[in-house]
Amino acid sequence: MESLRFLKSSEAHSLRAAHGSPLYVYDARSIRCQAESILAFGAPYGLTVRFAMKACPSGAILRLLESLGLHFDASSIWEARRAMLNGIAPGKISISTQELPADFADLITKGVTLNACSLRQLEAYGKAFPGAYVGVRLNPGLGSGHTGKTNTGGPASSFGIWHEYLPQVKEIAARYGLKIYRAHSHVGSGGDPAIWEKVAIMNLDVVRQLPDVNVLNLGGGFKVARVPGEKSADIAAIGARVGQAIRKFAEETGRELFLELEPGTFIMANCGALLTTVQDCVDTGASGFNFLKLDAGMTEILRPSLYGSQHALVVVPQEPTEKTGDYVVVGHCCESGDLISCAPGEPETLAPRTLTHATPGDILVIEGAGAYCSGMPAKNYNSFPEIAEVLKEESGAFTLIRKKQTLEQVVQNEILPGF
């Protein structure tokens, strides 16, 4: 059975008493360690690490990561503006977005940079900023990921400009006098050093045809093991292979490329936990299942329902016990798909977990909830309010970094017509 990672049992009970349940908790010390690890990536001619802020966009987390030397990757104009509202300088923000709204030029004028993710986006940028510098996101024709929903490269992915359309990219750039200084790609969530090396080489072959490029951005998606049996990406091994490819390119061309990476999961996944309470225990008879119903679910952690993702589950009982039980853990939504303990990659398949014997009122901590949880829930489904967030400082003190949403805030933008 799994054990708590950065929380103590006594801390879990104290946090629930102080802030209620459910509650997101993040660990500053773990965040710093992960940031330092990725900043040591083997980039021979310089490195910028951009945190993929969609993974965890809370302002306190962004400010902490900025203090550790990170820049930021925004997946929408709204994320870029959110970062700026939290004090992040525009020059530290880069946008790669599926949707390029009409007012994008305002942010570019302020200093935010852009990777054009389609020929249409590149055309729009050229019209708005003729003669300017711009990045392009390319689909190199290869992807990696534990499910099709996390694979962001290859022919089944809509992200980026298909590599065979490079002539059109060059034509648009020439027409508007654009200087393509950054080549960007993102293959998805994976950890195979050989695939990362192959993608780097494929992108370097593209860069050979773009003489103004001096920045190579390989995106993120470094696999992180959330539960036993999963294998985390070996950052040192990946860095060594990618760095060797960049050095070889420099020897052949004389161009020493600056490297950018955009990790999100790698930095935050195991640096956060979701503290919940067992609010009911039910069963479906001798040949059925024993269920633990939590006071949280897809409104706080959507990944299991969406991807069949695996998270360590740790019962923190009110009274110590050595008894165990096999449980299916479900969320609080009136939705059959609100399943926490699903089979790997199979969000609709029940997979009982052996856990410490649980009774209503016990705490259940969902580990590995630092990335793509608070930022990617089924927000306000069944009208459940957003929950609070707490940061465990390196001193060991706990600081509230987001208040719980009220029901009045849930409905504040609704307009009632005069029936």
C-alpha positions in Angstrom: 0.0 0.0 0.0 1.1 3.6 -0.7 2.1 6.0 2.1 1.9 9.8 2.4 4.6 11.6 0.4 5.1 15.0 1.9 2.3 15.2 4.4 2.2 13.7 7.9 -1.0 12.1 9.2 -1.2 14.7 11.9 -0.8 17.5 9.3 -3.6 16.1 7.3 -6.0 16.2 10.2 -4.9 19.7 11.2 -5.3 20.9 7.6 -8.8 19.5 7.4 -9.7 21.2 10.8 -8.3 24.5 9.6 -9.5 24.6 6.0 -12.1 22.0 5.5 -12.3 19.1 3.0 -11.6 18.6 0.2 -8.4 20.6 -0.1 -5.5 20.8 -2.5 -2.1 20.8 -0.8 1.2 21.6 -2.5 4.8 21.1 -1.3 7.3 23.9 -1.9 10.3 21.8 -1.2 9.3 19.2 -3.7 8.6 21.9 -6.3 12.1 23.4 -5.9 13.7 19.9 -6.2 11.9 19.2 -9.5 12.6 22.7 -10.8 16.3 22.3 -10.1 16.3 18.9 -11.8 14.9 20.2 -15.1 17.1 23.3 -15.0 20.1 20.9 -15.0 19.0 19.5 -18.4 22.0 19.1 -20.7 21.6 22.1 -23.0 25.1 22.9 -24.4 24.3 26.5 -25.6 21.8 27.8 -23.0 18.4 26.8 -21.7 15.1 28.4 -20.8 12.6 26.3 -18.9 9.0 27.4 -19.4 6.5 26.0 -17.0 3.4 24.8 -18.8 1.0 26.8 -16.6 -2.1 24.9 -17.7 -0.7 22.1 -15.4 -1.3 24.3 -12.3 -2.1 28.0 -12.9 -2.5 29.2 -9.3 -0.8 32.5 -8.8 1.3 31.5 -5.8 2.7 28.5 -7.7 3.6 30.7 -10.7 5.3 33.2 -8.4 7.2 30.4 -6.6 8.4 28.9 -9.9 9.4 32.4 -11.2 11.6 32.8 -8.1 13.3 29.5 -9.0 14.2 30.8 -12.4 11.4 29.5 -14.6 9.6 31.3 -17.5 6.1 30.3 -18.7 4.3 28.6 -21.5 0.7 29.8 -22.0 -1.8 27.7 -23.9 -4.3 30.6 -24.4 -4.4 34.3 -24.4 -6.3 34.0 -21.1 -3.4 32.1 -19.4 -1.0 34.8 -20.6 -3.1 37.5 -19.1 -3.6 35.5 -15.9 0.2 35.2 -15.5 0.6 38.9 -16.0 -2.2 39.6 -13.4 0.0 37.6 -11.0 3.0 39.8 -11.6 4.8 37.7 -14.3 6.6 40.0 -16.8 5.3 39.7 -20.3 8.8 38.9 -21.6 8.8 35.7 -19.6 5.6 34.4 -21.3 5.3 32.5 -24.6 2.0 31.5 -26.1 1.3 28.4 -28.1 -2.4 28.2 -28.6 -5.1 26.3 -30.5 -7.2 29.5 -30.6 -5.7 32.8 -31.7 -8.2 35.5 -30.8 -8.5 38.8 -32.6 -6.8 40.8 -29.8 -3.6 38.7 -29.7 -1.6 41.7 -31.0 -2.1 43.5 -27.7 -0.1 41.0 -25.8 2.6 40.8 -28.4 3.0 44.5 -28.2 3.4 44.2 -24.5 6.3 41.7 -25.0 4.7 38.3 -24.9 6.1 36.0 -27.6 4.2 33.6 -29.9 4.6 30.3 -31.6 2.3 30.3 -34.6 0.6 26.9 -34.5 -1.0 26.9 -37.9 -0.5 28.5 -41.3 -3.5 30.7 -40.6 -2.0 31.9 -37.3 1.3 32.6 -39.1 -0.6 34.6 -41.7 -2.4 36.6 -39.0 0.9 37.4 -37.3 2.5 38.5 -40.5 -0.4 40.9 -41.2 -0.2 42.3 -37.7 3.6 42.5 -37.4 5.3 42.5 -40.8 9.1 42.2 -40.5 8.9 40.9 -36.9 10.4 37.8 -35.3 8.1 34.8 -34.6 8.2 31.2 -33.6 6.4 28.4 -35.3 5.1 25.2 -33.8 5.7 22.2 -36.1 4.2 18.7 -36.0 7.3 16.6 -36.7 5.3 13.5 -37.7 6.0 11.6 -34.5 4.3 11.4 -31.1 4.5 9.7 -27.7 2.1 9.3 -24.9 0.4 6.8 -22.6 -3.0 7.4 -24.3 -4.2 9.0 -27.5 -5.5 11.9 -25.4 -2.0 12.8 -24.3 -0.2 12.3 -27.6 0.4 15.8 -29.2 2.4 14.8 -32.2 2.0 12.6 -35.3 -0.7 12.4 -38.0 -3.5 12.0 -35.4 -2.7 15.3 -33.7 -4.0 18.7 -34.7 -1.3 20.5 -32.8 1.3 22.5 -34.9 2.0 22.8 -38.6 2.5 19.5 -40.4 6.1 19.2 -41.3 5.4 18.7 -45.0 4.0 22.2 -45.1 7.4 23.8 -44.4 7.4 25.4 -48.0 4.2 27.2 -47.1 5.7 28.4 -43.9 8.7 29.8 -45.7 6.4 31.4 -48.3 4.3 33.2 -45.7 7.4 34.3 -43.8 8.9 35.7 -47.0 5.7 37.5 -48.0 5.6 39.4 -44.7 9.3 39.7 -44.1 9.0 37.5 -40.9 12.1 36.1 -39.2 11.4 32.7 -37.8 13.7 32.6 -34.8 12.2 29.7 -32.9 11.1 26.2 -33.9 8.8 24.5 -31.5 7.4 21.0 -31.3 5.7 18.8 -28.6 5.5 15.1 -29.0 3.3 14.4 -25.9 3.7 12.6 -22.6 6.6 10.1 -22.6 9.9 9.2 -21.2 11.8 7.2 -23.8 15.2 8.9 -24.4 15.4 7.4 -27.8 12.1 9.0 -28.9 13.3 12.4 -27.5 16.5 12.0 -29.4 14.7 11.1 -32.6 12.3 14.1 -32.3 15.3 16.4 -31.6 17.0 15.2 -34.8 13.8 15.5 -36.8 13.4 19.1 -35.6 17.0 19.9 -36.3 16.5 18.7 -39.9 13.7 21.2 -40.1 15.8 23.9 -38.5 18.4 23.4 -41.3 15.8 24.8 -43.7 15.1 27.9 -41.5 18.3 29.9 -41.4 17.0 32.5 -38.9 16.2 29.9 -36.2 18.4 30.2 -33.1 16.0 28.7 -30.5 14.8 25.0 -30.5 11.8 24.4 -28.3 11.1 20.7 -27.6 8.0 21.2 -25.5 7.4 19.1 -22.4 5.5 15.9 -21.5 8.2 14.2 -19.5 6.6 11.2 -18.0 6.3 11.1 -14.2 5.5 8.0 -12.2 2.6 8.7 -9.9 2.2 5.0 -8.7 4.4 1.9 -8.4 4.9 0.2 -11.7 5.1 3.4 -13.7 8.5 4.7 -14.8 9.5 8.3 -14.7 11.5 9.9 -17.5 15.2 9.9 -17.0 16.0 13.6 -17.4 19.7 13.1 -17.4 19.6 10.4 -20.1 17.2 12.5 -22.3 19.3 15.6 -21.7 22.5 13.8 -22.8 21.0 12.5 -26.0 19.3 15.8 -26.9 22.5 17.8 -26.0 24.6 15.5 -28.2 22.3 16.1 -31.2 22.4 19.8 -30.7 26.3 19.7 -30.5 26.5 17.7 -33.7 24.2 20.2 -35.4 26.5 23.0 -34.3 29.5 21.2 -35.6 27.9 20.7 -39.0 26.3 24.1 -39.4 28.1 26.5 -37.1 24.7 27.3 -35.4 24.7 27.0 -31.6 21.0 26.6 -30.8 19.5 27.8 -27.5 17.1 25.2 -26.0 13.7 25.7 -24.5 11.6 23.1 -22.6 8.0 23.3 -21.4 7.5 20.9 -18.5 4.3 20.9 -16.5 3.6 17.4 -15.1 7.3 16.8 -14.4 7.5 19.7 -12.1 4.2 19.6 -10.3 2.6 16.1 -10.5 4.0 14.6 -7.3 4.3 18.0 -5.5 0.6 18.1 -4.8 -2.1 16.1 -3.1 -5.8 16.2 -2.8 -7.0 15.8 0.8 -10.6 14.3 0.9 -12.9 12.8 3.4 -14.6 9.4 3.2 -18.3 10.4 3.5 -19.9 7.0 3.0 -19.2 3.3 2.6 -21.6 1.1 0.6 -21.5 -2.3 -1.0 -23.3 -4.2 -3.7 -23.5 -7.6 -1.9 -21.3 -10.6 -1.5 -20.5 -10.9 -5.1 -20.2 -7.1 -5.7 -17.9 -4.3 -4.6 -17.2 -2.3 -1.5 -17.3 1.4 -2.4 -15.7 4.4 -0.6 -17.6 7.6 -1.5 -15.5 10.7 -1.2 -16.5 14.4 -0.7 -14.5 15.1 -3.9 -14.4 13.7 -7.4 -14.3 14.8 -11.0 -15.0 18.3 -9.8 -11.5 18.3 -8.3 -9.6 15.5 -10.2 -10.8 14.6 -13.7 -7.7 12.6 -14.8 -9.0 9.2 -13.9 -12.4 9.8 -15.5 -10.7 11.2 -18.6 -7.6 9.1 -19.1 -7.9 6.2 -16.8 -5.0 7.8 -14.9 -3.6 6.2 -11.7 -3.1 8.0 -8.4 -1.9 6.6 -5.1 -4.7 6.5 -2.5 -3.8 6.7 1.2 -6.4 6.3 3.9 -5.6 8.3 7.1 -7.9 6.8 9.7 -9.3 8.7 12.6 -8.1 5.8 14.8 -5.0 3.7 14.0 -5.7 0.3 12.6 -3.9 -2.5 10.9 -7.0 -3.8 9.1 -7.2 -3.5 5.3 -10.0 -3.7 2.8 -10.4 -3.9 -1.0 -12.3 -0.8 -2.2 -13.6 0.9 -5.3 -13.1 4.6 -4.7 -15.7 6.9 -6.3 -16.3 10.7 -6.3 -19.3 12.7 -5.1 -20.8 13.6 -8.5 -24.1 12.1 -9.7 -22.2 10.6 -12.6 -21.2 6.9 -13.2 -17.9 8.0 -14.7 -16.8 9.8 -11.4 -14.4 6.9 -10.7 -11.1 7.4 -8.8 -9.9 3.8 -8.7 -10.2 2.8 -12.3 -8.0 0.4 -14.3 -4.9 1.8 -16.0 -6.0 3.6 -19.2 -9.5 2.3 -18.8 -11.7 5.1 -17.2 -14.8 3.0 -17.1 -13.4 -0.1 -15.6 -13.6 -0.5 -11.8 -10.4 -1.6 -10.2 -10.5 -2.2 -6.4 -7.5 -1.1 -4.3 -6.3 -2.6 -1.2 -6.3 0.2 1.4 -6.2 0.7 5.1 -9.7 -0.1 6.5 -11.8 3.0 6.1 -14.9 4.3 7.8 -16.9 7.5 7.2 -15.0 10.5 8.5 -11.6 9.1 7.7 -9.3 11.2 5.5 -8.3 9.8 2.1 -5.3 11.5 0.4 -5.1 11.3 -3.4 -1.4 11.7 -4.2 0.1 12.9 -7.5 -2.5 15.6 -7.8 -0.2 18.6 -8.3 -0.6 18.7 -12.1 -3.7 18.8 -14.3 -6.0 18.6 -11.3 -6.9 22.0 -9.8 -6.4 23.5 -13.3 -8.4 20.8 -15.1 -11.6 19.8 -13.2 -15.2 19.5 -14.2 -15.6 22.8 -12.4 -18.9 23.5 -10.7 -20.5 20.3 -12.0 -23.5 19.5 -9.7 -22.9 23.0 -8.5 -20.0 22.0 -6.2 -17.8 25.1 -5.5 -14.1 25.2 -6.3 -12.1 24.1 -3.3 -9.3 25.8 -1.4 -5.6 25.4 -1.9 -2.7 25.4 0.6 1.0 25.6 0.1 3.4 23.8 2.5 6.3 26.2 2.8 9.9 24.8 3.0 9.8 25.9 6.7 7.0 23.4 7.2 4.3 26.1 7.7 1.1 25.9 5.7 -0.2 29.0 3.8 -3.6 29.4 2.3 -3.1 30.4 -1.4 -6.7 30.2 -2.6 -10.0 30.5 -0.7 -12.9 28.1 -1.3 -15.4 29.4 -3.7 -18.8 30.3 -2.3 -22.1 29.3 -3.9 -22.8 33.0 -4.5 -19.6 33.2 -6.6 -20.7 30.2 -8.6 -23.8 31.9 -9.7 -22.6 35.6 -9.7 -22.6 36.0 -13.4 -26.0 34.5 -14.0 -28.7 36.9 -15.2 -32.4 36.2 -14.3 -34.9 37.5 -16.9 -38.0 39.1 -15.6 -40.6 36.3 -16.0 
